[in-house]
Amino acid sequence: MVSEEAIRRRSHEIWIEEGRPEGRDLEHWLEAEAELEREQQKRDLRTTAFHRLIYRVEERQRSVPPRPRISAPPQIRVAQRVSRDSRPAAA
């Protein structure tokens, strides 16, 4: 719902834009009210669409199965030193 103050400001703007005619205050008021209501509905639709999109993303994240836990972390193997005595003889 649009506030009365917003309608008052917009109807005043319309009145000024039309050259300040006399006796059309109700017409300007109704025009301002209709205009602001349409804008409010557009904002509501955009907000609703945004919330639907966010909900779908969150729903997708909940539906993706978690990765299985690794039972044993990978181990880094380091080569063992070979002593000079245990090396095979060079040909």
Backbone as XML, in Angstrom:
<?xml version="1.0"?>
<chain id="A" units="angstrom">
  <residue number="1" name="MET">
    <atom name="N" x="0.841" y="-1.174" z="0.000"/>
    <atom name="CA" x="0.000" y="0.000" z="0.000"/>
    <atom name="C" x="0.892" y="1.245" z="0.000"/>
  </residue>
  <residue number="2" name="VAL">
    <atom name="N" x="0.508" y="2.186" z="-0.800"/>
    <atom name="CA" x="1.282" y="3.417" z="-0.951"/>
    <atom name="C" x="0.824" y="4.413" z="0.115"/>
  </residue>
  <residue number="3" name="SER">
    <atom name="N" x="1.764" y="5.126" z="0.683"/>
    <atom name="CA" x="1.416" y="6.088" z="1.743"/>
    <atom name="C" x="0.722" y="7.310" z="1.157"/>
  </residue>
  <residue number="4" name="GLU">
    <atom name="N" x="-0.072" y="7.915" z="1.985"/>
    <atom name="CA" x="-0.801" y="9.116" z="1.580"/>
    <atom name="C" x="0.165" y="10.258" z="1.268"/>
  </residue>
  <residue number="5" name="GLU">
    <atom name="N" x="1.250" y="10.328" z="2.009"/>
    <atom name="CA" x="2.254" y="11.380" z="1.786"/>
    <atom name="C" x="2.893" y="11.227" z="0.404"/>
  </residue>
  <residue number="6" name="ALA">
    <atom name="N" x="3.183" y="9.987" z="0.002"/>
    <atom name="CA" x="3.777" y="9.756" z="-1.324"/>
    <atom name="C" x="2.796" y="10.157" z="-2.426"/>
  </residue>
  <residue number="7" name="ILE">
    <atom name="N" x="1.532" y="9.839" z="-2.227"/>
    <atom name="CA" x="0.512" y="10.222" z="-3.221"/>
    <atom name="C" x="0.399" y="11.741" z="-3.283"/>
  </residue>
  <residue number="8" name="ARG">
    <atom name="N" x="0.432" y="12.392" z="-2.131"/>
    <atom name="CA" x="0.335" y="13.849" z="-2.079"/>
    <atom name="C" x="1.492" y="14.491" z="-2.843"/>
  </residue>
  <residue number="9" name="ARG">
    <atom name="N" x="2.715" y="13.981" z="-2.608"/>
    <atom name="CA" x="3.880" y="14.554" z="-3.308"/>
    <atom name="C" x="3.785" y="14.345" z="-4.817"/>
  </residue>
  <residue number="10" name="ARG">
    <atom name="N" x="3.401" y="13.119" z="-5.226"/>
    <atom name="CA" x="3.328" y="12.836" z="-6.669"/>
    <atom name="C" x="2.205" y="13.630" z="-7.337"/>
  </residue>
  <residue number="11" name="SER">
    <atom name="N" x="1.071" y="13.774" z="-6.668"/>
    <atom name="CA" x="-0.026" y="14.553" z="-7.271"/>
    <atom name="C" x="0.373" y="16.025" z="-7.403"/>
  </residue>
  <residue number="12" name="HIS">
    <atom name="N" x="1.151" y="16.521" z="-6.450"/>
    <atom name="CA" x="1.652" y="17.893" z="-6.550"/>
    <atom name="C" x="2.603" y="18.028" z="-7.740"/>
  </residue>
  <residue number="13" name="GLU">
    <atom name="N" x="3.466" y="17.035" z="-7.941"/>
    <atom name="CA" x="4.380" y="17.055" z="-9.098"/>
    <atom name="C" x="3.593" y="17.045" z="-10.408"/>
  </residue>
  <residue number="14" name="ILE">
    <atom name="N" x="2.561" y="16.218" z="-10.485"/>
    <atom name="CA" x="1.729" y="16.156" z="-11.698"/>
    <atom name="C" x="1.059" y="17.507" z="-11.925"/>
  </residue>
  <residue number="15" name="TRP">
    <atom name="N" x="0.552" y="18.100" z="-10.856"/>
    <atom name="CA" x="-0.100" y="19.405" z="-10.949"/>
    <atom name="C" x="0.864" y="20.453" z="-11.508"/>
  </residue>
  <residue number="16" name="ILE">
    <atom name="N" x="2.112" y="20.449" z="-11.025"/>
    <atom name="CA" x="3.111" y="21.403" z="-11.521"/>
    <atom name="C" x="3.461" y="21.102" z="-12.978"/>
  </residue>
  <residue number="17" name="GLU">
    <atom name="N" x="3.648" y="19.810" z="-13.319"/>
    <atom name="CA" x="3.995" y="19.435" z="-14.701"/>
    <atom name="C" x="2.919" y="19.871" z="-15.694"/>
  </residue>
  <residue number="18" name="GLU">
    <atom name="N" x="1.648" y="19.861" z="-15.257"/>
    <atom name="CA" x="0.551" y="20.218" z="-16.159"/>
    <atom name="C" x="0.267" y="21.723" z="-16.171"/>
  </residue>
  <residue number="19" name="GLY">
    <atom name="N" x="1.097" y="22.499" z="-15.513"/>
    <atom name="CA" x="0.943" y="23.952" z="-15.568"/>
    <atom name="C" x="0.028" y="24.523" z="-14.501"/>
  </residue>
  <residue number="20" name="ARG">
    <atom name="N" x="-0.161" y="23.801" z="-13.416"/>
    <atom name="CA" x="-0.942" y="24.242" z="-12.261"/>
    <atom name="C" x="-2.393" y="24.609" z="-12.613"/>
  </residue>
  <residue number="21" name="PRO">
    <atom name="N" x="-3.105" y="23.682" z="-13.260"/>
    <atom name="CA" x="-4.505" y="23.986" z="-13.595"/>
    <atom name="C" x="-5.388" y="23.949" z="-12.348"/>
  </residue>
  <residue number="22" name="GLU">
    <atom name="N" x="-6.458" y="24.705" z="-12.370"/>
    <atom name="CA" x="-7.395" y="24.774" z="-11.244"/>
    <atom name="C" x="-8.457" y="23.679" z="-11.367"/>
  </residue>
  <residue number="23" name="GLY">
    <atom name="N" x="-8.904" y="23.158" z="-10.227"/>
    <atom name="CA" x="-10.050" y="22.255" z="-10.181"/>
    <atom name="C" x="-9.798" y="20.823" z="-10.628"/>
  </residue>
  <residue number="24" name="ARG">
    <atom name="N" x="-8.548" y="20.399" z="-10.762"/>
    <atom name="CA" x="-8.269" y="19.025" z="-11.200"/>
    <atom name="C" x="-7.517" y="18.247" z="-10.125"/>
  </residue>
  <residue number="25" name="ASP">
    <atom name="N" x="-7.685" y="18.679" z="-8.888"/>
    <atom name="CA" x="-6.935" y="18.057" z="-7.806"/>
    <atom name="C" x="-7.292" y="16.582" z="-7.612"/>
  </residue>
  <residue number="26" name="LEU">
    <atom name="N" x="-8.560" y="16.223" z="-7.713"/>
    <atom name="CA" x="-8.964" y="14.821" z="-7.564"/>
    <atom name="C" x="-8.388" y="13.974" z="-8.699"/>
  </residue>
  <residue number="27" name="GLU">
    <atom name="N" x="-8.423" y="14.516" z="-9.897"/>
    <atom name="CA" x="-7.864" y="13.810" z="-11.058"/>
    <atom name="C" x="-6.370" y="13.553" z="-10.869"/>
  </residue>
  <residue number="28" name="HIS">
    <atom name="N" x="-5.646" y="14.555" z="-10.405"/>
    <atom name="CA" x="-4.203" y="14.400" z="-10.163"/>
    <atom name="C" x="-3.947" y="13.387" z="-9.042"/>
  </residue>
  <residue number="29" name="TRP">
    <atom name="N" x="-4.783" y="13.447" z="-8.002"/>
    <atom name="CA" x="-4.636" y="12.520" z="-6.880"/>
    <atom name="C" x="-4.806" y="11.064" z="-7.351"/>
  </residue>
  <residue number="30" name="LEU">
    <atom name="N" x="-5.875" y="10.819" z="-8.127"/>
    <atom name="CA" x="-6.142" y="9.458" z="-8.609"/>
    <atom name="C" x="-5.060" y="8.975" z="-9.567"/>
  </residue>
  <residue number="31" name="GLU">
    <atom name="N" x="-4.570" y="9.871" z="-10.401"/>
    <atom name="CA" x="-3.488" y="9.516" z="-11.334"/>
    <atom name="C" x="-2.217" y="9.157" z="-10.558"/>
  </residue>
  <residue number="32" name="ALA">
    <atom name="N" x="-1.882" y="9.958" z="-9.557"/>
    <atom name="CA" x="-0.694" y="9.701" z="-8.742"/>
    <atom name="C" x="-0.839" y="8.385" z="-7.984"/>
  </residue>
  <residue number="33" name="GLU">
    <atom name="N" x="-2.016" y="8.148" z="-7.431"/>
    <atom name="CA" x="-2.265" y="6.913" z="-6.689"/>
    <atom name="C" x="-2.111" y="5.690" z="-7.589"/>
  </residue>
  <residue number="34" name="ALA">
    <atom name="N" x="-2.689" y="5.729" z="-8.783"/>
    <atom name="CA" x="-2.600" y="4.607" z="-9.714"/>
    <atom name="C" x="-1.153" y="4.374" z="-10.148"/>
  </residue>
  <residue number="35" name="GLU">
    <atom name="N" x="-0.442" y="5.450" z="-10.425"/>
    <atom name="CA" x="0.957" y="5.351" z="-10.855"/>
    <atom name="C" x="1.828" y="4.712" z="-9.760"/>
  </residue>
  <residue number="36" name="LEU">
    <atom name="N" x="1.657" y="5.183" z="-8.542"/>
    <atom name="CA" x="2.460" y="4.659" z="-7.435"/>
    <atom name="C" x="2.093" y="3.207" z="-7.098"/>
  </residue>
  <residue number="37" name="GLU">
    <atom name="N" x="0.818" y="2.855" z="-7.239"/>
    <atom name="CA" x="0.395" y="1.468" z="-7.019"/>
    <atom name="C" x="1.039" y="0.534" z="-8.041"/>
  </residue>
  <residue number="38" name="ARG">
    <atom name="N" x="1.079" y="0.977" z="-9.311"/>
    <atom name="CA" x="1.721" y="0.155" z="-10.358"/>
    <atom name="C" x="3.195" y="-0.044" z="-10.053"/>
  </residue>
  <residue number="39" name="GLU">
    <atom name="N" x="3.874" y="1.028" z="-9.639"/>
    <atom name="CA" x="5.292" y="0.920" z="-9.298"/>
    <atom name="C" x="5.505" y="-0.024" z="-8.118"/>
  </residue>
  <residue number="40" name="GLN">
    <atom name="N" x="4.607" y="0.048" z="-7.129"/>
    <atom name="CA" x="4.700" y="-0.834" z="-5.962"/>
    <atom name="C" x="4.523" y="-2.295" z="-6.375"/>
  </residue>
  <residue number="41" name="GLN">
    <atom name="N" x="3.572" y="-2.546" z="-7.265"/>
    <atom name="CA" x="3.349" y="-3.921" z="-7.743"/>
    <atom name="C" x="4.566" y="-4.447" z="-8.497"/>
  </residue>
  <residue number="42" name="LYS">
    <atom name="N" x="5.193" y="-3.594" z="-9.313"/>
    <atom name="CA" x="6.400" y="-4.012" z="-10.034"/>
    <atom name="C" x="7.515" y="-4.351" z="-9.051"/>
  </residue>
  <residue number="43" name="ARG">
    <atom name="N" x="7.687" y="-3.520" z="-8.017"/>
    <atom name="CA" x="8.715" y="-3.797" z="-6.999"/>
    <atom name="C" x="8.420" y="-5.110" z="-6.283"/>
  </residue>
  <residue number="44" name="ASP">
    <atom name="N" x="7.142" y="-5.322" z="-5.960"/>
    <atom name="CA" x="6.761" y="-6.564" z="-5.279"/>
    <atom name="C" x="7.043" y="-7.780" z="-6.148"/>
  </residue>
  <residue number="45" name="LEU">
    <atom name="N" x="6.764" y="-7.672" z="-7.437"/>
    <atom name="CA" x="7.026" y="-8.794" z="-8.349"/>
    <atom name="C" x="8.512" y="-9.070" z="-8.459"/>
  </residue>
  <residue number="46" name="ARG">
    <atom name="N" x="9.325" y="-8.014" z="-8.563"/>
    <atom name="CA" x="10.777" y="-8.205" z="-8.629"/>
    <atom name="C" x="11.293" y="-8.834" z="-7.351"/>
  </residue>
  <residue number="47" name="THR">
    <atom name="N" x="10.786" y="-8.372" z="-6.214"/>
    <atom name="CA" x="11.209" y="-8.920" z="-4.932"/>
    <atom name="C" x="10.814" y="-10.386" z="-4.828"/>
  </residue>
  <residue number="48" name="THR">
    <atom name="N" x="9.590" y="-10.700" z="-5.239"/>
    <atom name="CA" x="9.126" y="-12.085" z="-5.198"/>
    <atom name="C" x="9.973" y="-12.957" z="-6.108"/>
  </residue>
  <residue number="49" name="ALA">
    <atom name="N" x="10.276" y="-12.481" z="-7.305"/>
    <atom name="CA" x="11.105" y="-13.250" z="-8.240"/>
    <atom name="C" x="12.502" y="-13.469" z="-7.657"/>
  </residue>
  <residue number="50" name="PHE">
    <atom name="N" x="13.049" y="-12.445" z="-7.026"/>
    <atom name="CA" x="14.372" y="-12.559" z="-6.410"/>
    <atom name="C" x="14.353" y="-13.606" z="-5.302"/>
  </residue>
  <residue number="51" name="HIS">
    <atom name="N" x="13.320" y="-13.564" z="-4.455"/>
    <atom name="CA" x="13.235" y="-14.524" z="-3.359"/>
    <atom name="C" x="13.052" y="-15.951" z="-3.880"/>
  </residue>
  <residue number="52" name="ARG">
    <atom name="N" x="12.294" y="-16.100" z="-4.969"/>
    <atom name="CA" x="12.149" y="-17.433" z="-5.568"/>
    <atom name="C" x="13.486" y="-17.943" z="-6.074"/>
  </residue>
  <residue number="53" name="LEU">
    <atom name="N" x="14.260" y="-17.077" z="-6.697"/>
    <atom name="CA" x="15.571" y="-17.462" z="-7.210"/>
    <atom name="C" x="16.495" y="-17.880" z="-6.069"/>
  </residue>
  <residue number="54" name="ILE">
    <atom name="N" x="16.532" y="-17.095" z="-5.015"/>
    <atom name="CA" x="17.361" y="-17.424" z="-3.857"/>
    <atom name="C" x="16.923" y="-18.762" z="-3.268"/>
  </residue>
  <residue number="55" name="TYR">
    <atom name="N" x="15.614" y="-18.985" z="-3.168"/>
    <atom name="CA" x="15.116" y="-20.232" z="-2.617"/>
    <atom name="C" x="15.565" y="-21.414" z="-3.473"/>
  </residue>
  <residue number="56" name="ARG">
    <atom name="N" x="15.504" y="-21.264" z="-4.809"/>
    <atom name="CA" x="15.929" y="-22.366" z="-5.694"/>
    <atom name="C" x="17.402" y="-22.662" z="-5.514"/>
  </residue>
  <residue number="57" name="VAL">
    <atom name="N" x="18.226" y="-21.631" z="-5.375"/>
    <atom name="CA" x="19.665" y="-21.835" z="-5.173"/>
    <atom name="C" x="19.895" y="-22.566" z="-3.858"/>
  </residue>
  <residue number="58" name="GLU">
    <atom name="N" x="19.220" y="-22.120" z="-2.802"/>
    <atom name="CA" x="19.379" y="-22.779" z="-1.499"/>
    <atom name="C" x="18.880" y="-24.212" z="-1.551"/>
  </residue>
  <residue number="59" name="GLU">
    <atom name="N" x="17.778" y="-24.440" z="-2.252"/>
    <atom name="CA" x="17.240" y="-25.792" z="-2.383"/>
    <atom name="C" x="18.228" y="-26.689" z="-3.125"/>
  </residue>
  <residue number="60" name="ARG">
    <atom name="N" x="18.850" y="-26.157" z="-4.142"/>
    <atom name="CA" x="19.854" y="-26.918" z="-4.904"/>
    <atom name="C" x="21.043" y="-27.264" z="-4.011"/>
  </residue>
  <residue number="61" name="GLN">
    <atom name="N" x="21.472" y="-26.317" z="-3.209"/>
    <atom name="CA" x="22.596" y="-26.579" z="-2.317"/>
    <atom name="C" x="22.252" y="-27.659" z="-1.302"/>
  </residue>
  <residue number="62" name="ARG">
    <atom name="N" x="21.010" y="-27.681" z="-0.841"/>
    <atom name="CA" x="20.609" y="-28.710" z="0.115"/>
    <atom name="C" x="20.497" y="-30.076" z="-0.547"/>
  </residue>
  <residue number="63" name="SER">
    <atom name="N" x="20.183" y="-30.117" z="-1.850"/>
    <atom name="CA" x="19.978" y="-31.393" z="-2.529"/>
    <atom name="C" x="21.280" y="-32.041" z="-2.992"/>
  </residue>
  <residue number="64" name="VAL">
    <atom name="N" x="22.364" y="-31.295" z="-3.046"/>
    <atom name="CA" x="23.647" y="-31.868" z="-3.460"/>
    <atom name="C" x="24.177" y="-32.719" z="-2.312"/>
  </residue>
  <residue number="65" name="PRO">
    <atom name="N" x="24.436" y="-34.014" z="-2.576"/>
    <atom name="CA" x="24.910" y="-34.869" z="-1.481"/>
    <atom name="C" x="26.306" y="-34.447" z="-1.029"/>
  </residue>
  <residue number="66" name="PRO">
    <atom name="N" x="26.569" y="-34.535" z="0.245"/>
    <atom name="CA" x="27.892" y="-34.156" z="0.735"/>
    <atom name="C" x="28.954" y="-35.150" z="0.268"/>
  </residue>
  <residue number="67" name="ARG">
    <atom name="N" x="30.149" y="-34.681" z="0.129"/>
    <atom name="CA" x="31.249" y="-35.569" z="-0.262"/>
    <atom name="C" x="31.561" y="-36.517" z="0.888"/>
  </residue>
  <residue number="68" name="PRO">
    <atom name="N" x="31.928" y="-37.752" z="0.552"/>
    <atom name="CA" x="32.252" y="-38.692" z="1.629"/>
    <atom name="C" x="33.533" y="-38.256" z="2.340"/>
  </residue>
  <residue number="69" name="ARG">
    <atom name="N" x="33.591" y="-38.543" z="3.608"/>
    <atom name="CA" x="34.779" y="-38.195" z="4.379"/>
    <atom name="C" x="35.894" y="-39.158" z="4.040"/>
  </residue>
  <residue number="70" name="ILE">
    <atom name="N" x="37.115" y="-38.658" z="4.042"/>
    <atom name="CA" x="38.281" y="-39.491" z="3.789"/>
    <atom name="C" x="38.638" y="-40.174" z="5.100"/>
  </residue>
  <residue number="71" name="SER">
    <atom name="N" x="38.723" y="-41.524" z="5.061"/>
    <atom name="CA" x="38.988" y="-42.239" z="6.306"/>
    <atom name="C" x="40.426" y="-42.035" z="6.778"/>
  </residue>
  <residue number="72" name="ALA">
    <atom name="N" x="41.357" y="-42.027" z="5.844"/>
    <atom name="CA" x="42.759" y="-41.800" z="6.216"/>
    <atom name="C" x="43.314" y="-40.745" z="5.271"/>
  </residue>
  <residue number="73" name="PRO">
    <atom name="N" x="43.896" y="-39.695" z="5.780"/>
    <atom name="CA" x="44.434" y="-38.663" z="4.899"/>
    <atom name="C" x="45.598" y="-39.209" z="4.077"/>
  </residue>
  <residue number="74" name="PRO">
    <atom name="N" x="45.830" y="-38.641" z="2.904"/>
    <atom name="CA" x="46.935" y="-39.116" z="2.069"/>
    <atom name="C" x="48.269" y="-38.932" z="2.798"/>
  </residue>
  <residue number="75" name="GLN">
    <atom name="N" x="49.167" y="-39.852" z="2.554"/>
    <atom name="CA" x="50.467" y="-39.787" z="3.206"/>
    <atom name="C" x="51.534" y="-39.432" z="2.183"/>
  </residue>
  <residue number="76" name="ILE">
    <atom name="N" x="52.500" y="-38.667" z="2.624"/>
    <atom name="CA" x="53.613" y="-38.295" z="1.755"/>
    <atom name="C" x="54.751" y="-39.260" z="2.067"/>
  </residue>
  <residue number="77" name="ARG">
    <atom name="N" x="55.200" y="-39.908" z="1.038"/>
    <atom name="CA" x="56.297" y="-40.857" z="1.230"/>
    <atom name="C" x="57.590" y="-40.212" z="0.770"/>
  </residue>
  <residue number="78" name="VAL">
    <atom name="N" x="58.596" y="-40.346" z="1.592"/>
    <atom name="CA" x="59.902" y="-39.781" z="1.301"/>
    <atom name="C" x="60.844" y="-40.943" z="1.003"/>
  </residue>
  <residue number="79" name="ALA">
    <atom name="N" x="61.625" y="-40.790" z="-0.037"/>
    <atom name="CA" x="62.580" y="-41.854" z="-0.397"/>
    <atom name="C" x="63.578" y="-42.056" z="0.736"/>
  </residue>
  <residue number="80" name="GLN">
    <atom name="N" x="63.922" y="-43.306" z="0.952"/>
    <atom name="CA" x="64.887" y="-43.619" z="2.006"/>
    <atom name="C" x="66.295" y="-43.480" z="1.448"/>
  </residue>
  <residue number="81" name="ARG">
    <atom name="N" x="67.181" y="-43.077" z="2.292"/>
    <atom name="CA" x="68.569" y="-42.939" z="1.865"/>
    <atom name="C" x="69.197" y="-44.329" z="1.704"/>
  </residue>
  <residue number="82" name="VAL">
    <atom name="N" x="69.997" y="-44.444" z="0.707"/>
    <atom name="CA" x="70.704" y="-45.704" z="0.459"/>
    <atom name="C" x="72.173" y="-45.442" z="0.774"/>
  </residue>
  <residue number="83" name="SER">
    <atom name="N" x="72.725" y="-46.289" z="1.612"/>
    <atom name="CA" x="74.137" y="-46.080" z="1.964"/>
    <atom name="C" x="75.034" y="-46.521" z="0.804"/>
  </residue>
  <residue number="84" name="ARG">
    <atom name="N" x="76.243" y="-46.026" z="0.780"/>
    <atom name="CA" x="77.175" y="-46.358" z="-0.301"/>
    <atom name="C" x="77.488" y="-47.851" z="-0.336"/>
  </residue>
  <residue number="85" name="ASP">
    <atom name="N" x="77.491" y="-48.460" z="0.804"/>
    <atom name="CA" x="77.841" y="-49.879" z="0.863"/>
    <atom name="C" x="76.766" y="-50.766" z="0.235"/>
  </residue>
  <residue number="86" name="SER">
    <atom name="N" x="75.530" y="-50.358" z="0.297"/>
    <atom name="CA" x="74.464" y="-51.233" z="-0.194"/>
    <atom name="C" x="74.102" y="-50.964" z="-1.666"/>
  </residue>
  <residue number="87" name="ARG">
    <atom name="N" x="74.776" y="-50.008" z="-2.317"/>
    <atom name="CA" x="74.492" y="-49.751" z="-3.730"/>
    <atom name="C" x="75.113" y="-50.855" z="-4.588"/>
  </residue>
  <residue number="88" name="PRO">
    <atom name="N" x="74.430" y="-51.176" z="-5.684"/>
    <atom name="CA" x="75.027" y="-52.162" z="-6.608"/>
    <atom name="C" x="76.268" y="-51.560" z="-7.287"/>
  </residue>
  <residue number="89" name="ALA">
    <atom name="N" x="77.183" y="-52.405" z="-7.603"/>
    <atom name="CA" x="78.431" y="-51.953" z="-8.248"/>
    <atom name="C" x="78.160" y="-51.457" z="-9.649"/>
  </residue>
  <residue number="90" name="ALA">
    <atom name="N" x="78.846" y="-50.384" z="-10.045"/>
    <atom name="CA" x="78.679" y="-49.837" z="-11.390"/>
    <atom name="C" x="79.404" y="-50.732" z="-12.386"/>
  </residue>
  <residue number="91" name="ALA">
    <atom name="N" x="78.822" y="-50.877" z="-13.545"/>
    <atom name="CA" x="79.426" y="-51.755" z="-14.522"/>
    <atom name="C" x="80.529" y="-51.124" z="-15.309"/>
  </residue>
</chain>
